[in-house]
Amino acid sequence: EVQLVESGGGLVQPGGSLRLSCAASGFTFSSYWMHWVRQAPGKGLVWVSHIKTDGSNPIYADSVKGRFTISRDNAKNTLYLQMNSLRAEDTAVYYCVRGRVNLWTPPSYYYYMDVWGEGATVTVSS
Amino acid sequence: EAVLTQSPGTLSLSPGERATLSCRASQSISSNYLAWYQQKPGQAPRVLIYSASSRAPDTPDRFSGSGSGTDFTLTISRLEPEDFAVYYCQQYASAPPSVTFGGGTKVEI
């Protein structure tokens, strides 16, 4: 069974740090781009970051650039999100998501997210 | 970076009715990189449509996607009780690389 399981969420004070992990199973983790997507309470989905199969060229939403770092360990089938300088507005459920990407081979280009974890709750509050 | 605006914010319909959801981009985007997701309360989202009109595996054929340029549509031909949920569109842009979601449309009874 294809599965993504997030861990590491919790309560942290403003300015603090937290590292989320996402354990992947049931598929060849190293073959897929991976994402983090977040959802504040009662709000919509917000994409945070993605990372390519080999860990190169991660990109970030402007709201987290310079504070968050995405990384992966293909040997451990694990995705990470290091979150520093946390703010109240970072409070959200953070989803680990598998990406399906074809940016290079015509004609069937695509970019979407097909497997989602259950999410990890991060609360930033004093 | 394109902004995606979904309308209406809420759609009140009955089972058996047709639902038409709109996703409008602030600038022209590639239909190859437009996807639709469904999210039910307390659950993670799931992909329904990718590349604007391709159904993801396990997506019922009552769901269809269309559009190009700046205007995209998700249509549910006949609403089933399990279709009442929030729907999001999402796009990827390559230059510079960015990913954005629309604000969502809630389909309610």
Interface residues (C-beta under 8 A of the other chain):
Chain A: H35 V37 G44 L45 V46 W47 H50 I59 A61 Y95 R100 L103 S108 Y109 Y110 Y111 Y112 M113 D114 W116 G117 E118 G119
Chain B: S30 N32 Y33 A35 Y37 Q39 A44 P45 R46 V47 Y50 S51 S54 A56 V86 Y88 Q90 Y92 S94 P97 S98 V99 T100 F101 G102 G103 G104
